[in-house]
Amino acid sequence: MEGPLADQVAIVTGGGQGIGRAIALRLAQDGMDVVVADRQGERAEAVAAEVRGTARRALALTVDVTVADDRQRMLDTTLASFGQLDVLVNNAAIQRAALPLDVTEEHWDALMNVNAKAVYFCCQLALSHMAERRSGRIVNMASIAGKLASTIYHPVYNVSKAAVIAMTKTFALAHAADGIRINAVCPGVVDTPMQEVVDREFARVVGKSPAEIRAERVGRIPMNRIERPEEVAAMVSFLVGPDSGYITGEAFNVSGGILTG
Ligand SMILES: NC(=O)c1ccc[n+]([C@@H]2O[C@H](COP(=O)([O-])OP(=O)(O)OC[C@H]3O[C@@H](n4cnc5c(N)ncnc54)[C@H](O)[C@@H]3O)[C@@H](O)[C@H]2O)c1
């Protein structure tokens, strides 16, 4: 199949549902073969089957990105199966709510391990391969929460996404001369299973119903509607494609106007 990224290979972490699924399908539409890595193996397999339906090759891997052996197996299996890695999308993350003074060390570690530490070491692993080839692109899924602390109800999530933006810029500078581009995407309020967790968790913390929370959050979006996962995937497609060839170290908002600049 022809496409701007024909026959290149991408790994999408957290590709089993939500934004990751949309990214896997969009990159396949662009012509890429896709490794769908998720700790929910059956979901990864279902998305890989959808990718194969677009006539691209796909591999589903059960991977917990917080586990070093899993990360190494993800790279090794990708290289053994497809021979190369052109694109890594670090999309896997988790959500949990608590007021700032109620955060425990266990809460901090759980969030930071998945949302920040694993992203750092997935970048490190992919870069060892990409630097040797002197080519590659990485997109890290951050959030507007990492720029403006969008609510006080998920303080560690805010911190984790700020860390993602900082590591994106650092890795981008370190590898700009190697022909590798690394950028981040900052979505707003996206219609995914995670959003249901957010509604439920905020409802628990502030004593409202999940439906009230959802209505309030969507009501604050200038474009007056929730974001579709495909609208995040379109930005990822741009950032790994040839039209963004001179862009690295950026963190782009895709938030319907919640955050401008
Ligand atoms: N939904 C939103 O409104 C929103 C907004 C801004 C940023 N984001 C970010 O976009 C990304 C995707 O979010 P989503 O809404 O699709 O989330 P989601 O919860 O619907 O999907 C996340 C996927 O990641 C996987 N995952 C979680 N922990 C993992 C681990 N340790 N190892 C491997 N896989 C793991 C889950 O199994 C799941 O399939 C995340 O980085 C999230 O922080 C989402």
The ligand as an SDF file (V2000), in Angstrom:
LIG
                    3D

 44 48  0  0  0  0  0  0  0  0999 V2000
   -8.1090   11.0310   27.2450 N   0  0  0  0  0  0  0  0  0  0  0  0
   -7.6890   12.2720   27.4220 C   0  0  0  0  0  0  0  0  0  0  0  0
   -8.5030   13.2040   27.5910 O   0  0  0  0  0  0  0  0  0  0  0  0
   -6.2410   12.6170   27.4010 C   0  0  0  0  0  0  0  0  0  0  0  0
   -5.8750   13.9730   27.4550 C   0  0  0  0  0  0  0  0  0  0  0  0
   -4.5330   14.3240   27.4190 C   0  0  0  0  0  0  0  0  0  0  0  0
   -3.5740   13.3490   27.3160 C   0  0  0  0  0  0  0  0  0  0  0  0
   -3.9480   12.0310   27.2610 N   0  0  0  0  0  0  0  0  0  0  0  0
   -2.8830   11.0450   27.1530 C   0  0  0  0  0  0  0  0  0  0  0  0
   -3.0870   10.2710   25.9840 O   0  0  0  0  0  0  0  0  0  0  0  0
   -2.5750    8.9390   26.2130 C   0  0  0  0  0  0  0  0  0  0  0  0
   -3.6450    7.9190   25.9330 C   0  0  0  0  0  0  0  0  0  0  0  0
   -4.7590    8.1970   26.7390 O   0  0  0  0  0  0  0  0  0  0  0  0
   -6.1650    7.4550   26.5860 P   0  0  0  0  0  0  0  0  0  0  0  0
   -7.1790    8.4530   26.9940 O   0  0  0  0  0  0  0  0  0  0  0  0
   -6.2650    6.7940   25.2730 O   0  0  0  0  0  0  0  0  0  0  0  0
   -6.0050    6.3890   27.7630 O   0  0  0  0  0  0  0  0  0  0  0  0
   -6.6660    4.9330   27.9910 P   0  0  0  0  0  0  0  0  0  0  0  0
   -6.6180    4.6800   29.4510 O   0  0  0  0  0  0  0  0  0  0  0  0
   -7.9890    4.8820   27.3220 O   0  0  0  0  0  0  0  0  0  0  0  0
   -5.6440    3.9760   27.2360 O   0  0  0  0  0  0  0  0  0  0  0  0
   -4.3230    3.8350   27.7330 C   0  0  0  0  0  0  0  0  0  0  0  0
   -3.7680    2.5080   27.3120 C   0  0  0  0  0  0  0  0  0  0  0  0
   -2.4840    2.3840   27.9140 O   0  0  0  0  0  0  0  0  0  0  0  0
   -2.3360    1.0740   28.4330 C   0  0  0  0  0  0  0  0  0  0  0  0
   -1.3880    1.0700   29.5440 N   0  0  0  0  0  0  0  0  0  0  0  0
   -1.5240    1.6660   30.7500 C   0  0  0  0  0  0  0  0  0  0  0  0
   -0.4750    1.3770   31.5270 N   0  0  0  0  0  0  0  0  0  0  0  0
    0.3610    0.6120   30.7880 C   0  0  0  0  0  0  0  0  0  0  0  0
    1.5910   -0.0160   31.0490 C   0  0  0  0  0  0  0  0  0  0  0  0
    2.2030    0.0850   32.2340 N   0  0  0  0  0  0  0  0  0  0  0  0
    2.1800   -0.7220   30.0520 N   0  0  0  0  0  0  0  0  0  0  0  0
    1.5640   -0.8440   28.8530 C   0  0  0  0  0  0  0  0  0  0  0  0
    0.3780   -0.3180   28.5670 N   0  0  0  0  0  0  0  0  0  0  0  0
   -0.2270    0.4100   29.5240 C   0  0  0  0  0  0  0  0  0  0  0  0
   -3.7370    0.6800   28.8900 C   0  0  0  0  0  0  0  0  0  0  0  0
   -3.8780   -0.7320   28.9840 O   0  0  0  0  0  0  0  0  0  0  0  0
   -4.6110    1.3060   27.7840 C   0  0  0  0  0  0  0  0  0  0  0  0
   -4.8230    0.4110   26.7200 O   0  0  0  0  0  0  0  0  0  0  0  0
   -2.0570    8.9420   27.6420 C   0  0  0  0  0  0  0  0  0  0  0  0
   -0.6890    9.2460   27.6580 O   0  0  0  0  0  0  0  0  0  0  0  0
   -2.8520   10.0610   28.2920 C   0  0  0  0  0  0  0  0  0  0  0  0
   -2.2120   10.5700   29.4400 O   0  0  0  0  0  0  0  0  0  0  0  0
   -5.2510   11.6440   27.2850 C   0  0  0  0  0  0  0  0  0  0  0  0
  1  2  1  0
  2  3  2  0
  2  4  1  0
  4  5  1  0
  4 44  2  0
  5  6  2  0
  6  7  1  0
  7  8  2  0
  8  9  1  0
  8 44  1  0
  9 10  1  0
  9 42  1  0
 10 11  1  0
 11 12  1  0
 11 40  1  0
 12 13  1  0
 13 14  1  0
 14 15  2  0
 14 16  1  0
 14 17  1  0
 17 18  1  0
 18 19  2  0
 18 20  1  0
 18 21  1  0
 21 22  1  0
 22 23  1  0
 23 24  1  0
 23 38  1  0
 24 25  1  0
 25 26  1  0
 25 36  1  0
 26 27  1  0
 26 35  1  0
 27 28  2  0
 28 29  1  0
 29 30  1  0
 29 35  2  0
 30 31  1  0
 30 32  2  0
 32 33  1  0
 33 34  2  0
 34 35  1  0
 36 37  1  0
 36 38  1  0
 38 39  1  0
 40 41  1  0
 40 42  1  0
 42 43  1  0
M  CHG  2   8   1  16  -1
M  END
$$$$
